[in-house]
Amino acid sequence: MVDLCISFVTGLLVAQLNVSDKDKTHPMESKDNNLVLGFVVLAVFLISGVKSWTGEIHGRVVCDVCADSSIGPEDHVLEGAEVAVLCITKSGEVVNYQAFTNSKGIYTVAETMPESERWDACLGRPISSFHDHCNHLGDGSTGIKFTYNHPSGHFHAIRPFVYRPSTAPTYCI
């Protein structure tokens, strides 16, 4: 069936390339031909059985104000912190994503691709915090490796990356 559709599209492309000079003088006819050709190419893609897959990774970046390795009421999220996520696909391709945290300190990386090319394993790591008061990486925040085996439409949450101030405020002591 797919071979038949490909042959049909090939025939249409050849016919489109062989448009006579007479047809070139009628712009509406040419636009109609292009529209029909576009629908045919779309139909072939949909019939071909290519399954798509969507993956999503998200996490948070937090400032551990007292540098006590626990998130408490004095701690806050970091907006604008930069995070990198590096993934290897099932076919062996390496893809690199860069994300920034939103006002809630959350970053998200997502992509839709063919099922055969989906993510296999990933590494998430913090890149930088643009907050002068909280820009030293906390312990255990250098990077997180994980396998990605979620079905399409499901996400993987990474534990928070933590930054600390160079010196803790006096109220923390």
C-alpha positions in Angstrom: 0.0 0.0 0.0 2.8 2.4 0.9 4.7 1.6 -2.3 1.5 2.3 -4.3 1.1 5.7 -2.6 4.8 6.6 -3.1 4.4 5.7 -6.8 1.3 7.9 -7.0 3.1 10.8 -5.4 6.1 10.3 -7.7 3.8 10.4 -10.7 2.2 13.6 -9.5 5.6 15.2 -8.9 6.7 14.3 -12.4 3.4 15.7 -13.8 3.9 18.9 -11.8 7.4 19.3 -13.2 6.2 18.8 -16.8 3.6 21.6 -16.6 3.3 23.1 -20.0 3.8 26.8 -20.7 0.1 27.2 -21.2 -0.5 26.1 -17.6 2.0 28.6 -16.3 -0.2 31.4 -17.5 -3.0 30.4 -15.2 -1.8 31.0 -11.6 -5.0 29.7 -10.0 -4.6 26.3 -11.8 -1.0 26.1 -10.5 -2.1 26.9 -6.9 -4.8 24.2 -7.1 -2.3 21.7 -8.3 0.1 22.6 -5.4 -2.8 22.3 -2.9 -3.7 18.9 -4.2 -0.1 17.8 -4.1 0.2 18.9 -0.5 -2.8 16.9 0.5 -1.5 13.8 -1.2 1.9 14.1 0.5 0.2 14.5 3.9 -2.0 11.5 3.2 1.0 9.3 2.3 2.7 10.4 5.5 -0.4 9.5 7.6 -0.9 6.2 5.8 2.8 5.2 6.1 2.3 4.1 9.7 5.0 6.3 11.2 4.2 6.3 14.9 5.2 9.4 16.8 6.4 9.5 20.4 6.5 12.4 22.8 8.8 12.6 25.8 9.1 15.2 28.5 11.6 15.9 31.3 11.1 18.5 34.0 12.5 19.5 37.3 13.2 22.4 39.7 16.1 24.5 40.7 16.1 25.7 44.3 18.3 28.1 46.4 19.1 26.3 49.7 19.6 29.6 51.6 20.9 28.0 54.9 23.0 25.4 53.0 21.5 22.7 55.3 20.6 20.2 52.5 16.9 20.4 53.3 14.3 22.6 51.6 12.6 24.7 54.2 10.5 28.0 54.4 13.7 30.2 54.0 14.6 28.5 50.7 13.2 29.7 47.4 13.1 28.7 43.7 15.5 30.2 41.2 13.9 31.8 38.2 16.1 31.9 35.1 18.5 29.1 36.2 20.0 27.3 33.2 19.8 23.5 32.9 21.1 21.1 30.2 19.6 17.7 29.3 21.6 15.4 27.1 19.8 12.3 25.7 20.9 9.3 23.6 18.2 8.0 21.3 17.4 4.3 20.5 19.3 4.8 17.2 22.4 6.2 19.0 21.9 9.8 18.1 22.9 12.3 20.8 20.6 15.3 21.3 21.3 18.2 23.6 18.6 20.4 25.1 19.0 23.7 27.0 16.2 25.0 29.3 15.7 27.9 31.7 13.5 27.8 34.8 10.3 29.8 34.9 9.0 31.9 37.8 8.2 28.7 39.8 11.7 27.4 39.3 10.6 24.7 36.9 12.3 23.8 33.6 10.8 21.5 30.9 12.3 19.7 28.0 10.0 18.0 25.5 10.1 16.6 22.0 8.0 14.6 19.6 9.9 12.2 17.3 9.3 8.8 15.6 8.9 5.9 18.1 12.0 4.3 16.7 14.1 7.4 17.5 12.8 7.9 21.1 15.1 8.7 24.0 16.9 5.8 25.6 19.0 7.4 28.3 19.5 11.0 29.5 21.7 13.1 31.7 20.3 16.3 33.3 22.7 18.8 34.8 22.6 22.4 36.1 24.6 24.9 34.1 24.3 28.2 36.0 22.3 30.3 38.3 22.2 34.0 37.5 21.4 35.0 41.1 24.5 36.5 42.7 23.3 35.6 46.2 22.8 31.9 45.3 25.2 30.6 42.7 27.3 27.8 44.3 26.2 24.3 43.4 25.0 22.2 46.4 26.3 18.7 47.1 24.9 16.1 44.7 23.7 18.6 42.2 26.4 18.0 39.5 24.2 15.8 37.3 21.6 13.0 37.2 21.8 10.1 34.8 18.6 8.1 34.1 17.0 5.8 31.5 14.0 7.0 29.8 11.5 4.2 29.4 8.2 6.1 29.7 5.4 5.7 27.0 4.5 8.6 24.9 2.9 11.5 26.7 4.3 10.6 30.1 7.1 12.6 31.8 10.2 12.0 33.9 10.7 14.2 36.9 14.3 14.9 38.0 15.0 15.7 41.7 15.7 19.4 42.3 19.1 20.9 41.6 20.3 23.0 44.5 22.4 26.1 44.6 23.7 27.7 47.8 24.9 31.2 48.8 28.7 31.6 49.4 27.9 32.3 53.1 24.7 31.5 55.0 22.8 34.3 56.6 23.2 34.8 60.3 19.6 33.7 61.0 20.6 30.2 59.8 23.2 29.6 62.5 
